[in-house]
Amino acid sequence: MPGQPECTQPLTVAGIRVGVGRTMVIAEAGVNHNGDLGLAMEMVRVAKSCGADCIKLQTFCADDLVTSTGPKAAYQIKSTGPSESQLEMLRKLELRHEEFADLISVCRDEEILFMSTPYGFRDVELLADLGVEAYKVASAMLVEPEFLRRIALKGKPMILSTGMANLAEIDEAVRTVRETGNDQIVLLQCTTDYPAMVADANLRAMKGLARTFGCVVGFSDHTQGSVASIVAVGMGAAVIEKHFTLDRTLPGPDQSNSATPSELAALVQAIRDAELALGSPIKTPTNAELGNMASMRRSLVSQRPIRAGEIISEANLTLKRPAVGIAPRCWSQIIGWHAKVDIRENQPLQWWMVEPPDH
């Protein structure tokens, strides 16, 4: 992949080569389905129509995830109000475990990769039983070695978000996974804030992660707009993850900070355009440039009529388009030569028209 550091080893997720070629775009549905299976299925179809490679949800049981006194995060209070607890909020957002089989079926029909973030040990087993191709690990669980170990032992690729983490914590997480024999790791630079400020994206950390851990890297984009994601692709992100919603006015903690379908589609197209723009490390003229070369470059041209036998000098020589005569790089070489024939004014010089002085 253009920009991807050489130390990384690509991996395959459901036939998609991650780390070479095109960027994997993950449409993060998260909990924006509001616990409604029908809405979740529609998000699958929309993500596919927008050009995403993968749709990602969250697999959890609210009562297993948070205590009854667990507070909401500040952004959750801002988007859903302070009246209910985090537990009460999450209960309204969870999908029943049996509904994930239906979602995976729709994903297969739509030919889009299904992925989910498990939040508990039971969730890990459920996803394994459903035959998921890869696991996404949320930033919050990066610092839970036993949780990571349970997932790693499933032998599937793991995409780890690194929000809130320092290098020591990331090192422990990577070592935990690798000690199980699983080296199929993608590390996503991530800023755990909703929305995150562009100034906090810290995209250069991707290259540091790749260099330090030898992993394929990407970017989980919590910023608004597409600038950070496009820059990340230019810096070698093999994976881009972006929250999306069918409608930002829907209730829920993440809706207002998520991309709309039109924004998601525009982001995917911009990423594909960015990949094309990145091109190759080899500098060579394009086919279009080859076609323009003759008309845009210049030749050695007679500045006035030059009689046969006259010396070619700076007084009677100039540079003009098109590039159909002796090349400009030969200026110094040809000064002092003689004209073999009469040369008209504004005539591109050809080698048969001139000869060296000692000829």
BALOBA-1460 file (C-alpha; in Angstrom, 3 decimals):
// residues 359
<rec num="1" residu="m" x="0.000" y="0.000" z="0.000"/>
<rec num="2" residu="p" x="1.385" y="3.466" z="-0.865"/>
<rec num="3" residu="g" x="2.953" y="4.948" z="2.275"/>
<rec num="4" residu="q" x="2.675" y="1.748" z="4.335"/>
<rec num="5" residu="p" x="6.037" y="1.197" z="6.091"/>
<rec num="6" residu="e" x="8.020" y="-1.754" z="4.745"/>
<rec num="7" residu="c" x="8.237" y="-3.492" z="8.120"/>
<rec num="8" residu="t" x="4.547" y="-4.390" z="8.137"/>
<rec num="9" residu="q" x="3.126" y="-7.702" z="6.997"/>
<rec num="10" residu="p" x="-0.213" y="-7.570" z="5.111"/>
<rec num="11" residu="l" x="-3.018" y="-9.838" z="6.241"/>
<rec num="12" residu="t" x="-6.193" y="-11.159" z="4.687"/>
<rec num="13" residu="v" x="-9.673" y="-10.565" z="6.086"/>
<rec num="14" residu="a" x="-12.435" y="-12.421" z="4.250"/>
<rec num="15" residu="g" x="-10.459" y="-12.293" z="1.029"/>
<rec num="16" residu="i" x="-9.589" y="-8.602" z="1.430"/>
<rec num="17" residu="r" x="-5.842" y="-7.981" z="1.491"/>
<rec num="18" residu="v" x="-5.292" y="-5.425" z="4.238"/>
<rec num="19" residu="g" x="-2.032" y="-3.538" z="4.001"/>
<rec num="20" residu="v" x="-1.629" y="-3.650" z="0.225"/>
<rec num="21" residu="g" x="-3.729" y="-2.181" z="-2.534"/>
<rec num="22" residu="r" x="-6.948" y="-0.448" z="-1.639"/>
<rec num="23" residu="t" x="-7.839" y="0.871" z="1.797"/>
<rec num="24" residu="m" x="-10.451" y="-1.125" z="3.695"/>
<rec num="25" residu="v" x="-13.305" y="1.233" z="4.597"/>
<rec num="26" residu="i" x="-15.297" y="0.210" z="7.669"/>
<rec num="27" residu="a" x="-18.694" y="1.840" z="8.064"/>
<rec num="28" residu="e" x="-19.201" y="1.956" z="11.825"/>
<rec num="29" residu="a" x="-22.900" y="1.478" z="12.499"/>
<rec num="30" residu="g" x="-22.162" y="1.054" z="16.184"/>
<rec num="31" residu="v" x="-25.410" y="1.497" z="18.099"/>
<rec num="32" residu="n" x="-26.983" y="3.897" z="15.616"/>
<rec num="33" residu="h" x="-29.644" y="1.251" z="14.864"/>
<rec num="34" residu="n" x="-31.103" y="2.018" z="18.322"/>
<rec num="35" residu="g" x="-31.690" y="-1.664" z="19.008"/>
<rec num="36" residu="d" x="-33.950" y="-2.013" z="15.970"/>
<rec num="37" residu="l" x="-33.026" y="-5.021" z="13.806"/>
<rec num="38" residu="g" x="-34.862" y="-3.597" z="10.800"/>
<rec num="39" residu="l" x="-32.921" y="-0.349" z="11.071"/>
<rec num="40" residu="a" x="-29.685" y="-2.295" z="11.435"/>
<rec num="41" residu="m" x="-30.456" y="-4.261" z="8.271"/>
<rec num="42" residu="e" x="-31.144" y="-1.038" z="6.398"/>
<rec num="43" residu="m" x="-27.786" y="0.303" z="7.578"/>
<rec num="44" residu="v" x="-26.123" y="-2.764" z="6.059"/>
<rec num="45" residu="r" x="-27.716" y="-2.011" z="2.690"/>
<rec num="46" residu="v" x="-26.854" y="1.682" z="2.870"/>
<rec num="47" residu="a" x="-23.245" y="0.991" z="3.845"/>
<rec num="48" residu="k" x="-22.930" y="-1.271" z="0.813"/>
<rec num="49" residu="s" x="-24.494" y="1.306" z="-1.494"/>
<rec num="50" residu="c" x="-22.032" y="3.910" z="-0.189"/>
<rec num="51" residu="g" x="-19.120" y="1.708" z="-1.243"/>
<rec num="52" residu="a" x="-17.924" y="0.571" z="2.183"/>
<rec num="53" residu="d" x="-16.054" y="-2.727" z="2.369"/>
<rec num="54" residu="c" x="-17.318" y="-3.609" z="5.827"/>
<rec num="55" residu="i" x="-20.053" y="-2.684" z="8.276"/>
<rec num="56" residu="k" x="-19.248" y="-2.883" z="11.959"/>
<rec num="57" residu="l" x="-21.655" y="-3.123" z="14.874"/>
<rec num="58" residu="q" x="-21.293" y="-3.638" z="18.604"/>
<rec num="59" residu="t" x="-22.179" y="-6.873" z="20.380"/>
<rec num="60" residu="f" x="-23.013" y="-6.460" z="24.057"/>
<rec num="61" residu="c" x="-25.461" y="-7.114" z="26.821"/>
<rec num="62" residu="a" x="-25.967" y="-3.881" z="28.733"/>
<rec num="63" residu="d" x="-26.299" y="-5.617" z="32.105"/>
<rec num="64" residu="d" x="-22.959" y="-7.368" z="31.533"/>
<rec num="65" residu="l" x="-21.236" y="-4.186" z="30.425"/>
<rec num="66" residu="v" x="-21.938" y="-1.502" z="33.036"/>
<rec num="67" residu="t" x="-23.083" y="-1.281" z="36.626"/>
<rec num="68" residu="s" x="-26.339" y="0.402" z="37.556"/>
<rec num="69" residu="t" x="-24.400" y="3.379" z="38.895"/>
<rec num="70" residu="g" x="-22.031" y="3.772" z="35.954"/>
<rec num="71" residu="p" x="-22.125" y="7.391" z="34.730"/>
<rec num="72" residu="k" x="-22.511" y="8.429" z="31.153"/>
<rec num="73" residu="a" x="-19.579" y="9.899" z="29.290"/>
<rec num="74" residu="a" x="-19.740" y="13.659" z="28.824"/>
<rec num="75" residu="y" x="-20.556" y="13.361" z="25.114"/>
<rec num="76" residu="q" x="-23.375" y="10.919" z="25.920"/>
<rec num="77" residu="i" x="-24.894" y="13.354" z="28.401"/>
<rec num="78" residu="k" x="-24.698" y="16.082" z="25.767"/>
<rec num="79" residu="s" x="-26.466" y="13.968" z="23.142"/>
<rec num="80" residu="t" x="-28.991" y="12.031" z="25.256"/>
<rec num="81" residu="g" x="-29.392" y="14.088" z="28.437"/>
<rec num="82" residu="p" x="-28.579" y="13.328" z="32.081"/>
<rec num="83" residu="s" x="-31.900" y="11.864" z="33.200"/>
<rec num="84" residu="e" x="-31.114" y="8.190" z="32.503"/>
<rec num="85" residu="s" x="-28.099" y="6.144" z="33.563"/>
<rec num="86" residu="q" x="-25.606" y="4.662" z="31.127"/>
<rec num="87" residu="l" x="-27.137" y="1.247" z="31.812"/>
<rec num="88" residu="e" x="-30.631" y="2.464" z="30.941"/>
<rec num="89" residu="m" x="-29.326" y="4.079" z="27.774"/>
<rec num="90" residu="l" x="-27.431" y="0.962" z="26.659"/>
<rec num="91" residu="r" x="-30.395" y="-1.339" z="27.277"/>
<rec num="92" residu="k" x="-32.273" y="0.569" z="24.574"/>
<rec num="93" residu="l" x="-29.364" y="0.193" z="22.133"/>
<rec num="94" residu="e" x="-28.514" y="-3.494" z="22.330"/>
<rec num="95" residu="l" x="-29.462" y="-6.097" z="19.768"/>
<rec num="96" residu="r" x="-30.432" y="-9.561" z="20.972"/>
<rec num="97" residu="h" x="-27.738" y="-12.146" z="20.403"/>
<rec num="98" residu="e" x="-29.943" y="-14.159" z="18.061"/>
<rec num="99" residu="e" x="-30.439" y="-11.125" z="15.814"/>
<rec num="100" residu="f" x="-26.799" y="-11.072" z="14.779"/>
<rec num="101" residu="a" x="-27.272" y="-14.203" z="12.666"/>
<rec num="102" residu="d" x="-29.921" y="-12.332" z="10.660"/>
<rec num="103" residu="l" x="-27.568" y="-9.393" z="10.204"/>
<rec num="104" residu="i" x="-24.755" y="-11.625" z="8.993"/>
<rec num="105" residu="s" x="-27.156" y="-13.204" z="6.504"/>
<rec num="106" residu="v" x="-28.042" y="-9.779" z="5.104"/>
<rec num="107" residu="c" x="-24.350" y="-8.900" z="4.875"/>
<rec num="108" residu="r" x="-23.707" y="-12.054" z="2.854"/>
<rec num="109" residu="d" x="-26.585" y="-11.207" z="0.536"/>
<rec num="110" residu="e" x="-25.261" y="-7.666" z="0.086"/>
<rec num="111" residu="e" x="-21.662" y="-8.910" z="-0.264"/>
<rec num="112" residu="i" x="-20.320" y="-6.667" z="2.473"/>
<rec num="113" residu="l" x="-18.083" y="-7.871" z="5.294"/>
<rec num="114" residu="f" x="-19.718" y="-8.093" z="8.742"/>
<rec num="115" residu="m" x="-17.661" y="-7.186" z="11.773"/>
<rec num="116" residu="s" x="-18.546" y="-6.451" z="15.362"/>
<rec num="117" residu="t" x="-16.942" y="-5.258" z="18.562"/>
<rec num="118" residu="p" x="-17.561" y="-7.678" z="21.435"/>
<rec num="119" residu="y" x="-17.796" y="-6.219" z="24.920"/>
<rec num="120" residu="g" x="-17.897" y="-9.375" z="27.011"/>
<rec num="121" residu="f" x="-16.621" y="-12.941" z="27.019"/>
<rec num="122" residu="r" x="-20.052" y="-14.243" z="25.979"/>
<rec num="123" residu="d" x="-20.023" y="-11.837" z="23.052"/>
<rec num="124" residu="v" x="-16.670" y="-13.194" z="21.881"/>
<rec num="125" residu="e" x="-18.056" y="-16.735" z="21.894"/>
<rec num="126" residu="l" x="-21.256" y="-15.706" z="20.129"/>
<rec num="127" residu="l" x="-19.334" y="-14.059" z="17.309"/>
<rec num="128" residu="a" x="-17.051" y="-17.084" z="17.043"/>
<rec num="129" residu="d" x="-20.083" y="-19.393" z="16.796"/>
<rec num="130" residu="l" x="-21.457" y="-17.161" z="14.030"/>
<rec num="131" residu="g" x="-18.230" y="-17.537" z="12.060"/>
<rec num="132" residu="v" x="-17.077" y="-13.929" z="12.016"/>
<rec num="133" residu="e" x="-14.043" y="-13.269" z="9.810"/>
<rec num="134" residu="a" x="-12.381" y="-10.762" z="12.161"/>
<rec num="135" residu="y" x="-12.802" y="-8.993" z="15.480"/>
<rec num="136" residu="k" x="-12.722" y="-5.272" z="16.155"/>
<rec num="137" residu="v" x="-11.530" y="-4.348" z="19.637"/>
<rec num="138" residu="a" x="-12.634" y="-1.003" z="21.052"/>
<rec num="139" residu="s" x="-10.084" y="1.341" z="22.587"/>
<rec num="140" residu="a" x="-11.477" y="0.830" z="26.066"/>
<rec num="141" residu="m" x="-10.687" y="-2.895" z="25.974"/>
<rec num="142" residu="l" x="-7.134" y="-2.485" z="24.686"/>
<rec num="143" residu="v" x="-5.897" y="-2.496" z="28.281"/>
<rec num="144" residu="e" x="-7.618" y="-5.797" z="29.194"/>
<rec num="145" residu="p" x="-5.076" y="-8.585" z="28.533"/>
<rec num="146" residu="e" x="-7.381" y="-11.488" z="29.404"/>
<rec num="147" residu="f" x="-10.102" y="-10.153" z="27.124"/>
<rec num="148" residu="l" x="-7.593" y="-9.733" z="24.297"/>
<rec num="149" residu="r" x="-6.232" y="-13.228" z="24.899"/>
<rec num="150" residu="r" x="-9.697" y="-14.796" z="24.642"/>
<rec num="151" residu="i" x="-10.262" y="-13.091" z="21.298"/>
<rec num="152" residu="a" x="-6.764" y="-13.822" z="19.990"/>
<rec num="153" residu="l" x="-7.203" y="-17.534" z="20.649"/>
<rec num="154" residu="k" x="-9.990" y="-17.585" z="18.069"/>
<rec num="155" residu="g" x="-7.239" y="-17.224" z="15.466"/>
<rec num="156" residu="k" x="-8.947" y="-14.430" z="13.548"/>
<rec num="157" residu="p" x="-7.537" y="-11.051" z="12.488"/>
<rec num="158" residu="m" x="-7.890" y="-8.412" z="15.202"/>
<rec num="159" residu="i" x="-8.314" y="-4.708" z="14.528"/>
<rec num="160" residu="l" x="-7.328" y="-2.833" z="17.678"/>
<rec num="161" residu="s" x="-8.230" y="0.806" z="18.271"/>
<rec num="162" residu="t" x="-5.657" y="2.622" z="20.380"/>
<rec num="163" residu="g" x="-7.642" y="5.573" z="21.738"/>
<rec num="164" residu="m" x="-6.593" y="6.749" z="25.217"/>
<rec num="165" residu="a" x="-3.559" y="4.405" z="25.140"/>
<rec num="166" residu="n" x="0.135" y="5.094" z="25.563"/>
<rec num="167" residu="l" x="2.919" y="3.073" z="23.948"/>
<rec num="168" residu="a" x="3.431" y="0.857" z="26.992"/>
<rec num="169" residu="e" x="-0.232" y="-0.136" z="26.988"/>
<rec num="170" residu="i" x="-0.197" y="-0.803" z="23.254"/>
<rec num="171" residu="d" x="2.968" y="-2.870" z="23.669"/>
<rec num="172" residu="e" x="1.294" y="-5.020" z="26.324"/>
<rec num="173" residu="a" x="-1.750" y="-5.506" z="24.101"/>
<rec num="174" residu="v" x="0.292" y="-6.504" z="21.045"/>
<rec num="175" residu="r" x="2.461" y="-8.882" z="23.078"/>
<rec num="176" residu="t" x="-0.643" y="-10.454" z="24.642"/>
<rec num="177" residu="v" x="-2.090" y="-11.201" z="21.216"/>
<rec num="178" residu="r" x="1.172" y="-12.447" z="19.743"/>
<rec num="179" residu="e" x="1.846" y="-14.757" z="22.685"/>
<rec num="180" residu="t" x="-1.205" y="-16.777" z="21.604"/>
<rec num="181" residu="g" x="0.402" y="-17.309" z="18.194"/>
<rec num="182" residu="n" x="-1.922" y="-14.808" z="16.546"/>
<rec num="183" residu="d" x="-0.002" y="-12.143" z="14.648"/>
<rec num="184" residu="q" x="-2.917" y="-10.897" z="12.546"/>
<rec num="185" residu="i" x="-3.044" y="-7.409" z="14.024"/>
<rec num="186" residu="v" x="-4.119" y="-4.033" z="12.676"/>
<rec num="187" residu="l" x="-3.530" y="-1.028" z="14.926"/>
<rec num="188" residu="l" x="-5.817" y="1.963" z="14.435"/>
<rec num="189" residu="q" x="-4.772" y="5.416" z="15.525"/>
<rec num="190" residu="c" x="-7.831" y="6.750" z="17.335"/>
<rec num="191" residu="t" x="-8.822" y="9.688" z="19.501"/>
<rec num="192" residu="t" x="-11.516" y="8.710" z="21.990"/>
<rec num="193" residu="d" x="-13.683" y="11.811" z="21.896"/>
<rec num="194" residu="y" x="-16.974" y="12.364" z="20.090"/>
<rec num="195" residu="p" x="-16.508" y="14.371" z="17.999"/>
<rec num="196" residu="a" x="-12.731" y="14.544" z="18.153"/>
<rec num="197" residu="m" x="-11.013" y="17.738" z="17.091"/>
<rec num="198" residu="v" x="-8.951" y="17.507" z="13.910"/>
<rec num="199" residu="a" x="-6.046" y="18.945" z="15.900"/>
<rec num="200" residu="d" x="-6.190" y="15.844" z="18.130"/>
<rec num="201" residu="a" x="-6.107" y="13.306" z="15.266"/>
<rec num="202" residu="n" x="-2.298" y="12.874" z="15.564"/>
<rec num="203" residu="l" x="-2.046" y="10.944" z="12.314"/>
<rec num="204" residu="r" x="1.737" y="10.771" z="12.435"/>
<rec num="205" residu="a" x="1.302" y="8.296" z="15.283"/>
<rec num="206" residu="m" x="0.336" y="5.713" z="12.641"/>
<rec num="207" residu="k" x="3.873" y="5.587" z="11.302"/>
<rec num="208" residu="g" x="5.234" y="5.347" z="14.828"/>
<rec num="209" residu="l" x="2.926" y="2.416" z="15.551"/>
<rec num="210" residu="a" x="3.937" y="0.632" z="12.357"/>
<rec num="211" residu="r" x="7.621" y="1.188" z="12.997"/>
<rec num="212" residu="t" x="7.455" y="0.185" z="16.665"/>
<rec num="213" residu="f" x="5.195" y="-2.852" z="16.415"/>
<rec num="214" residu="g" x="5.555" y="-4.000" z="12.803"/>
<rec num="215" residu="c" x="1.771" y="-3.998" z="12.367"/>
<rec num="216" residu="v" x="-0.492" y="-2.856" z="9.581"/>
<rec num="217" residu="v" x="-1.950" y="0.486" z="10.662"/>
<rec num="218" residu="g" x="-5.066" y="2.531" z="10.017"/>
<rec num="219" residu="f" x="-7.260" y="5.270" z="11.419"/>
<rec num="220" residu="s" x="-10.526" y="5.205" z="13.346"/>
<rec num="221" residu="d" x="-11.873" y="8.649" z="12.505"/>
<rec num="222" residu="h" x="-13.980" y="10.367" z="15.154"/>
<rec num="223" residu="t" x="-13.533" y="13.818" z="13.634"/>
<rec num="224" residu="q" x="-16.237" y="15.569" z="11.662"/>
<rec num="225" residu="g" x="-15.691" y="15.821" z="7.923"/>
<rec num="226" residu="s" x="-13.312" y="13.845" z="5.751"/>
<rec num="227" residu="v" x="-10.023" y="15.736" z="5.904"/>
<rec num="228" residu="a" x="-8.412" y="13.545" z="8.575"/>
<rec num="229" residu="s" x="-9.344" y="10.310" z="6.798"/>
<rec num="230" residu="i" x="-8.026" y="11.480" z="3.443"/>
<rec num="231" residu="v" x="-4.740" y="12.609" z="4.992"/>
<rec num="232" residu="a" x="-4.531" y="9.255" z="6.794"/>
<rec num="233" residu="v" x="-4.848" y="7.404" z="3.490"/>
<rec num="234" residu="g" x="-2.039" y="9.544" z="2.097"/>
<rec num="235" residu="m" x="0.077" y="8.553" z="5.096"/>
<rec num="236" residu="g" x="-0.496" y="4.851" z="4.547"/>
<rec num="237" residu="a" x="-3.665" y="3.962" z="6.458"/>
<rec num="238" residu="a" x="-4.678" y="0.462" z="5.385"/>
<rec num="239" residu="v" x="-8.013" y="0.748" z="7.221"/>
<rec num="240" residu="i" x="-10.344" y="3.705" z="7.702"/>
<rec num="241" residu="e" x="-13.234" y="3.405" z="10.142"/>
<rec num="242" residu="k" x="-15.976" y="6.045" z="10.203"/>
<rec num="243" residu="h" x="-19.215" y="6.261" z="12.195"/>
<rec num="244" residu="f" x="-22.316" y="6.687" z="10.086"/>
<rec num="245" residu="t" x="-26.040" y="7.069" z="10.619"/>
<rec num="246" residu="l" x="-29.129" y="6.989" z="8.457"/>
<rec num="247" residu="d" x="-30.327" y="10.232" z="10.040"/>
<rec num="248" residu="r" x="-28.484" y="12.523" z="12.449"/>
<rec num="249" residu="t" x="-31.769" y="13.577" z="14.051"/>
<rec num="250" residu="l" x="-32.488" y="10.057" z="15.331"/>
<rec num="251" residu="p" x="-32.195" y="9.569" z="19.096"/>
<rec num="252" residu="g" x="-29.025" y="8.000" z="20.453"/>
<rec num="253" residu="p" x="-25.587" y="8.969" z="21.772"/>
<rec num="254" residu="d" x="-23.646" y="8.769" z="18.500"/>
<rec num="255" residu="q" x="-26.097" y="9.974" z="15.842"/>
<rec num="256" residu="s" x="-25.171" y="13.659" z="15.852"/>
<rec num="257" residu="n" x="-21.459" y="12.898" z="15.501"/>
<rec num="258" residu="s" x="-21.855" y="10.400" z="12.633"/>
<rec num="259" residu="a" x="-21.624" y="10.817" z="8.878"/>
<rec num="260" residu="t" x="-24.830" y="10.768" z="6.864"/>
<rec num="261" residu="p" x="-25.144" y="8.317" z="3.953"/>
<rec num="262" residu="s" x="-24.267" y="11.026" z="1.445"/>
<rec num="263" residu="e" x="-21.241" y="12.019" z="3.517"/>
<rec num="264" residu="l" x="-20.134" y="8.410" z="3.840"/>
<rec num="265" residu="a" x="-20.460" y="7.861" z="0.085"/>
<rec num="266" residu="a" x="-18.474" y="11.040" z="-0.580"/>
<rec num="267" residu="l" x="-15.788" y="9.904" z="1.868"/>
<rec num="268" residu="v" x="-15.458" y="6.496" z="0.208"/>
<rec num="269" residu="q" x="-15.161" y="8.147" z="-3.212"/>
<rec num="270" residu="a" x="-12.579" y="10.596" z="-1.874"/>
<rec num="271" residu="i" x="-10.565" y="7.704" z="-0.448"/>
<rec num="272" residu="r" x="-10.640" y="5.900" z="-3.795"/>
<rec num="273" residu="d" x="-9.553" y="9.109" z="-5.533"/>
<rec num="274" residu="a" x="-6.769" y="9.548" z="-2.977"/>
<rec num="275" residu="e" x="-5.542" y="6.019" z="-3.697"/>
<rec num="276" residu="l" x="-5.407" y="6.819" z="-7.405"/>
<rec num="277" residu="a" x="-3.599" y="10.069" z="-6.713"/>
<rec num="278" residu="l" x="-0.968" y="8.297" z="-4.591"/>
<rec num="279" residu="g" x="0.151" y="6.235" z="-7.562"/>
<rec num="280" residu="s" x="3.571" y="4.599" z="-7.456"/>
<rec num="281" residu="p" x="6.975" y="5.393" z="-5.890"/>
<rec num="282" residu="i" x="8.426" y="5.219" z="-9.408"/>
<rec num="283" residu="k" x="8.583" y="8.611" z="-11.122"/>
<rec num="284" residu="t" x="7.775" y="8.237" z="-14.810"/>
<rec num="285" residu="p" x="5.683" y="10.219" z="-17.316"/>
<rec num="286" residu="t" x="2.047" y="9.199" z="-17.593"/>
<rec num="287" residu="n" x="0.518" y="8.258" z="-20.916"/>
<rec num="288" residu="a" x="-1.229" y="11.635" z="-20.968"/>
<rec num="289" residu="e" x="2.078" y="13.414" z="-20.392"/>
<rec num="290" residu="l" x="3.729" y="11.466" z="-23.192"/>
<rec num="291" residu="g" x="1.013" y="12.735" z="-25.497"/>
<rec num="292" residu="n" x="1.605" y="16.341" z="-24.374"/>
<rec num="293" residu="m" x="5.379" y="16.209" z="-24.420"/>
<rec num="294" residu="a" x="5.986" y="17.321" z="-28.005"/>
<rec num="295" residu="s" x="3.691" y="20.339" z="-27.813"/>
<rec num="296" residu="m" x="4.845" y="21.495" z="-24.358"/>
<rec num="297" residu="r" x="8.615" y="21.002" z="-24.538"/>
<rec num="298" residu="r" x="10.919" y="23.047" z="-26.746"/>
<rec num="299" residu="s" x="13.529" y="22.603" z="-29.473"/>
<rec num="300" residu="l" x="16.578" y="24.528" z="-30.638"/>
<rec num="301" residu="v" x="15.143" y="26.958" z="-33.201"/>
<rec num="302" residu="s" x="16.793" y="29.463" z="-35.558"/>
<rec num="303" residu="q" x="16.225" y="32.997" z="-34.291"/>
<rec num="304" residu="r" x="16.848" y="34.400" z="-37.801"/>
<rec num="305" residu="p" x="17.839" y="32.956" z="-41.182"/>
<rec num="306" residu="i" x="21.165" y="31.110" z="-41.018"/>
<rec num="307" residu="r" x="23.167" y="30.699" z="-44.232"/>
<rec num="308" residu="a" x="24.976" y="27.480" z="-45.093"/>
<rec num="309" residu="g" x="28.491" y="27.617" z="-43.556"/>
<rec num="310" residu="e" x="27.505" y="30.186" z="-40.908"/>
<rec num="311" residu="i" x="28.497" y="29.445" z="-37.289"/>
<rec num="312" residu="i" x="25.695" y="28.548" z="-34.907"/>
<rec num="313" residu="s" x="25.810" y="31.080" z="-32.050"/>
<rec num="314" residu="e" x="23.685" y="32.490" z="-29.293"/>
<rec num="315" residu="a" x="22.897" y="35.353" z="-31.639"/>
<rec num="316" residu="n" x="21.064" y="33.148" z="-34.113"/>
<rec num="317" residu="l" x="19.741" y="30.448" z="-31.792"/>
<rec num="318" residu="t" x="16.736" y="30.330" z="-29.449"/>
<rec num="319" residu="l" x="14.351" y="27.851" z="-27.751"/>
<rec num="320" residu="k" x="10.760" y="27.436" z="-28.899"/>
<rec num="321" residu="r" x="7.984" y="24.893" z="-28.921"/>
<rec num="322" residu="p" x="7.302" y="22.249" z="-30.230"/>
<rec num="323" residu="a" x="9.845" y="19.577" z="-29.292"/>
<rec num="324" residu="v" x="10.383" y="18.314" z="-32.831"/>
<rec num="325" residu="g" x="14.017" y="19.320" z="-33.297"/>
<rec num="326" residu="i" x="17.329" y="19.126" z="-31.452"/>
<rec num="327" residu="a" x="16.697" y="19.010" z="-27.691"/>
<rec num="328" residu="p" x="17.472" y="22.049" z="-25.476"/>
<rec num="329" residu="r" x="20.024" y="20.018" z="-23.489"/>
<rec num="330" residu="c" x="22.274" y="20.184" z="-26.588"/>
<rec num="331" residu="w" x="22.520" y="24.018" z="-26.552"/>
<rec num="332" residu="s" x="26.140" y="24.144" z="-25.347"/>
<rec num="333" residu="q" x="27.161" y="21.298" z="-27.616"/>
<rec num="334" residu="i" x="25.894" y="22.919" z="-30.802"/>
<rec num="335" residu="i" x="27.283" y="26.413" z="-30.211"/>
<rec num="336" residu="g" x="30.230" y="26.836" z="-32.603"/>
<rec num="337" residu="w" x="28.996" y="24.295" z="-35.120"/>
<rec num="338" residu="h" x="28.294" y="25.268" z="-38.756"/>
<rec num="339" residu="a" x="25.118" y="25.187" z="-40.758"/>
<rec num="340" residu="k" x="25.337" y="22.588" z="-43.542"/>
<rec num="341" residu="v" x="22.344" y="24.064" z="-45.385"/>
<rec num="342" residu="d" x="20.403" y="27.288" z="-45.402"/>
<rec num="343" residu="i" x="18.093" y="27.385" z="-42.385"/>
<rec num="344" residu="r" x="14.945" y="29.486" z="-42.375"/>
<rec num="345" residu="e" x="13.965" y="31.768" z="-39.498"/>
<rec num="346" residu="n" x="11.929" y="29.942" z="-36.771"/>
<rec num="347" residu="q" x="12.952" y="26.544" z="-38.118"/>
<rec num="348" residu="p" x="13.547" y="23.756" z="-35.553"/>
<rec num="349" residu="l" x="17.107" y="22.554" z="-36.044"/>
<rec num="350" residu="q" x="17.752" y="18.934" z="-37.006"/>
<rec num="351" residu="w" x="21.112" y="17.172" z="-36.726"/>
<rec num="352" residu="w" x="21.361" y="16.795" z="-40.504"/>
<rec num="353" residu="m" x="21.308" y="20.608" z="-40.827"/>
<rec num="354" residu="v" x="24.532" y="21.175" z="-38.825"/>
<rec num="355" residu="e" x="28.079" y="19.833" z="-38.500"/>
<rec num="356" residu="p" x="30.935" y="20.288" z="-36.050"/>
<rec num="357" residu="p" x="33.605" y="22.879" z="-36.921"/>
<rec num="358" residu="d" x="36.377" y="20.366" z="-37.575"/>
<rec num="359" residu="h" x="34.274" y="18.343" z="-40.001"/>
